[in-house]
Amino acid sequence: MSDLFLAFDIGTSSSRAMLYDRDGVPVPGASYSLGHQPVTTTDGGSWLDADTLVAEVVTCAENALANRGTGRIIGVGVSTFWHSAVGVDAQGQAVTPILLWNDSRSAPQVSALRREVDAAANVQRTGCPLHTSFLPGRLRWLAETEPDTFSRCYRFLSPGEYLYARLFGREKVTASISMASASGLFDQTRGVWDEKIIAHLPGMSVDKLSLISDAPVSGLLPPYRDRLPALADVPFFPALGDGACSNIGCGALTPGRLALMIGTSGALRVAVPSGDAPAVPPGLWRYMVGANRFLLGGALTNGGSVWAWLRRTLNFDGKDDDAIEAAVRALPADGHGLTVLPFLSGERAPLWRDDLHATIHGLSAATTPEEIARAHLEAVAYRFAAVREALLPVAPKGELLGTGAGLLASPTWAQIISDTLGEPIHLSDEEQASARGAILSARENLGLGKMEDAPPPKITLTVTPDAANTNIYALGRQRQEKFFEAVSLGS
C-alpha cells in the first residue's frame, strides 16, 4: 500500500483536489476541479458564498479520492487565496460571505487609516501596505457600513479556517503563520496579531481572530467523516497562502530564484530564509511561508484577468486561442502605436491605487484586435518591470521561474515579459504549483524531507530576451509612465 497526500488548491475562480505520492509527484487521474465565479458589484464589492465553497471542496475531494486505488492518505495540505475573510457566529456559522482580496469598497476606510497610522512603520511591522487588498480597511468598512452584521461576528476567519470550522468544529480552527502574515493584522516582527493596527478598527479585538499555529488537526465530523472516510483521522495542516505555495511548488525557495506568476492576477516573489523579518522594499510587501521563511515581492491586480477581458470583449474574427496567439506573436514589439494603462481593477504593487482605471490611448480606425491585445500584454509586462526594479536591491540577479496558467498558456506573453525585463524566464511543467507547494509543506512537517530538497519541476521552455526588443520596451515603458503621470494629474 502506497502512502499518498491530498492537496486542496482553493483559488478565486476554482477549487481543486489532487493526490500526490510521497515525493510530490501527482497521481495520474486523481484530480478533480470545480469552477466558481465571485459575485461582483458596481461599487467594488467582490465575494464568494462560504458554504458553497466548502461543499465544492468536499465534492472535489470525493472525486479525487475515488481514483486513489489502494493508496493510503497520510496527510492533507491546503492552499487558499490570501487577504480574504468571512465573519462567523459563536457556532462557527457564516454571518458574511467571504469578502475577497479584490473587494475595494473599503477605499474610504483605508484613506482614513492612512491619516491615522504611521504607514511606513505599519508596513515594516505587518509586511502589508494600507490598501483595500488587506483586512484592516475591509473590517473597518464592515463595522462602519453594516454595524449589525459586524456585531454578530464572533470571529473573522480566512477561507481555509472556515473550511476547517465546518470539517472539524470551530474549537479546532487555527490560522497558519503564512495566512496571518498576509492579512495586514499580524506583527511579523513578533509573531503575534498586531494590536497597534487593530486598535484603529472599531469593535475589533485580537479575540475575534484565531489562534496562530501551524500544527495539524484531525478527526472529521459527521457527515464529512462518512463522505470522506479515507480522511477521517488524517492530519490536515492549516491552509497556507497560495502565493507561498506557488513559490514552494515551482522550486523558488532560495534568494537566487524568483517566481513570476500569472493567474487571475500576477506576482513576482522571492523567498528569503531569515530568522528576522527583512525590510520591506518601497512599494512591495513581505509575507511568510512559515516561521523562518519570508517572501518579498509585489502583486498585480491585473494579470490573467486582462487577457480574459480581451478575449471576452474583442472580436478576433472567430479565431481560437492558438490562432490569436500566433497573430499576436507575429506583430513587432511596441509596433501598434498604442499606450495602455491596464488597470481594469485598480492596481496593487507598486502603486497601491484603487482609483485607477484602464485606458487605451492612440486608437485609430486601422487598429486591429490583435494590436490591442499585444499592447495590453506589453502593458502588463511594464508593470512587472516596475516590481522587478523594486526587488533589485534584494535580488539583483536571479533565475526567473515562470508559473501560473496565464503565463504557461502563452509563450508569446512570456517572451514579451522576458524582453521587457531583459532576463530569461524558465517555464516549468508544473501547472499546479500551489497544490504541489501545499503537499511539500505537509511532507516537510511530517518529517519526510525539506521543501528545498524536493526535486524541482522540469523546465519545459526557457525564453531568452531579445536585446533589440528590450531597448524598444524600455522606451515603451517610459511612455506608459509619462502617460500615467499625465492622466493622474488630469484626474
Sequence and secondary structure as in RCSB ss.txt:
>XXXX:A:sequence
MSDLFLAFDIGTSSSRAMLYDRDGVPVPGASYSLGHQPVTTTDGGSWLDADTLVAEVVTCAENALANRGTGRIIG
VGVSTFWHSAVGVDAQGQAVTPILLWNDSRSAPQVSALRREVDAAANVQRTGCPLHTSFLPGRLRWLAETEPDTF
SRCYRFLSPGEYLYARLFGREKVTASISMASASGLFDQTRGVWDEKIIAHLPGMSVDKLSLISDAPVSGLLPPYR
DRLPALADVPFFPALGDGACSNIGCGALTPGRLALMIGTSGALRVAVPSGDAPAVPPGLWRYMVGANRFLLGGAL
TNGGSVWAWLRRTLNFDGKDDDAIEAAVRALPADGHGLTVLPFLSGERAPLWRDDLHATIHGLSAATTPEEIARA
HLEAVAYRFAAVREALLPVAPKGELLGTGAGLLASPTWAQIISDTLGEPIHLSDEEQASARGAILSARENLGLGK
MEDAPPPKITLTVTPDAANTNIYALGRQRQEKFFEAVSLGS
>XXXX:A:secstr
  EEEEEEEE SSEEEEEEEETTS EEEEEEEEEE   EE TTS EEE HHHHHHHHHHHHHHHHTT TT EEEE
EEEEE SS BEEE TTS BSS EE TT  TTHHHHHHHHHHS HHHHHHHHS  SSTTSHHHHHHHHHHH HHHH
HH SEEE HHHHHHHHHH GGG EE HHHHHTSS EETTTTEE HHHHTTSTT  GGGS EE    B    TTHH
HH GGGTT  B   EEHHHHHHHHHT  STTEEEEEESSSEEEEEEEE SS     TT EEEEEETTEEEEEEEE
S SHHHHHHHHHHS  TT  HHHHHHHHHTS TT S  EEE  TT B TTT BSS   EEE   TT  HHHHHHH
HHHHHHHHHHHHHHHHTTT SS EEEEESHHHHT HHHHHHHHHHHTS EEEES TTHHHHHHHHHHHHHTTS  
GGGS    EEEEE   HHHHHHHHHHHHHHHHHHHHHHHH 
